[in-house]
Amino acid sequence: MNTPKPGFVAGILFVLMSGAMLGSAQAADVEPTVISQRGDPDRWFQEEMTPMAYFKTLKKEAEAVYQLSAIDCKRMERSQQSSCLRDAKATMQQDIADAYRKSGIRAR
């Protein structure tokens, strides 16, 4: 049975990996598909840059961090889980309070 030489295999792997990386780089350069149709107003496709939009973004980030923290807390020993979750929730609430302050939106 003929086995390929290690240098040959390494060369083939190099060529395959190079092609894969080149293909992924080209895919990243592709512009997103525009889904607008004739007659659609431009305002439908402009990002909302209001204080409320900024607040919603900050709030969404705080909630996402809380979810990740909760997952980590649930992996801890049972005796530490409740205090970890309490700390994570307190941090989220502080982050949301900061979001109100940063965006200028009044807290409810």
C-alpha positions in Angstrom: 0.0 0.0 0.0 1.4 3.4 -1.0 1.1 6.1 1.7 1.5 9.7 0.8 4.6 11.6 2.0 4.0 13.9 4.9 5.1 17.0 2.9 2.6 16.2 0.2 -0.2 15.9 2.7 0.8 19.2 4.3 0.9 20.9 0.9 -2.5 19.7 0.0 -3.9 20.9 3.4 -2.2 24.3 2.9 -3.9 24.7 -0.5 -7.3 23.6 0.8 -7.1 25.9 3.9 -5.9 28.9 1.7 -8.8 28.4 -0.6 -11.3 28.2 2.2 -9.9 31.4 3.8 -9.9 33.2 0.5 -13.5 32.2 -0.1 -14.6 33.4 3.3 -12.8 36.7 2.8 -14.6 37.2 -0.5 -17.9 36.3 1.0 -17.4 39.0 3.7 -17.0 41.6 1.0 -20.4 41.0 -0.5 -22.9 43.8 0.1 -26.1 42.8 1.8 -29.1 42.3 -0.4 -31.3 45.3 -0.7 -34.9 44.3 -0.1 -36.4 47.7 -0.9 -38.8 47.9 -3.7 -39.8 50.8 -5.9 -41.9 53.3 -4.0 -40.6 52.4 -0.5 -39.7 55.6 1.4 -36.0 56.0 2.3 -36.9 56.5 6.0 -37.8 52.8 6.2 -34.2 51.9 5.7 -32.5 54.5 7.9 -31.3 53.5 11.4 -33.3 55.1 14.2 -30.9 57.4 16.1 -33.1 58.7 18.9 -32.5 58.6 22.6 -35.2 55.9 22.9 -33.4 53.7 20.3 -30.1 54.2 22.2 -31.8 53.3 25.5 -33.3 50.1 23.9 -29.9 49.1 22.6 -28.3 49.5 26.0 -31.2 47.7 27.7 -30.9 44.8 25.3 -27.2 44.5 25.9 -27.8 44.5 29.7 -30.4 41.8 29.4 -28.1 39.7 27.2 -25.2 40.0 29.7 -27.7 38.9 32.5 -28.7 35.9 30.5 -25.1 34.8 30.0 -24.4 35.4 33.7 -27.4 33.3 34.7 -26.1 30.5 32.6 -22.8 30.7 34.3 -24.5 30.9 37.7 -26.4 27.7 37.0 -23.2 25.9 36.4 -21.9 26.7 39.9 -22.4 24.7 43.0 -26.0 24.7 44.2 -25.1 26.6 47.4 -23.7 29.5 45.4 -26.3 29.7 42.7 -28.8 32.0 44.4 -26.3 34.6 45.5 -24.7 34.6 42.0 -28.1 35.1 40.4 -29.0 37.8 42.8 -25.7 39.6 42.0 -26.3 39.2 38.3 -29.8 40.7 38.6 -28.5 43.6 40.6 -25.9 44.3 38.0 -28.5 44.2 35.2 -30.7 46.6 37.2 -27.7 48.9 37.6 -26.9 48.7 33.9 -30.5 49.6 33.0 -30.4 52.5 35.4 -27.2 53.6 33.7 -28.9 53.2 30.3 -31.7 55.6 31.4 -29.0 58.1 32.5 -26.9 57.8 29.4 -29.8 58.1 27.0 -31.6 60.9 28.8 -34.8 58.9 29.0 -36.7 59.3 32.3 -37.1 56.1 34.3 -40.6 54.8 34.6 
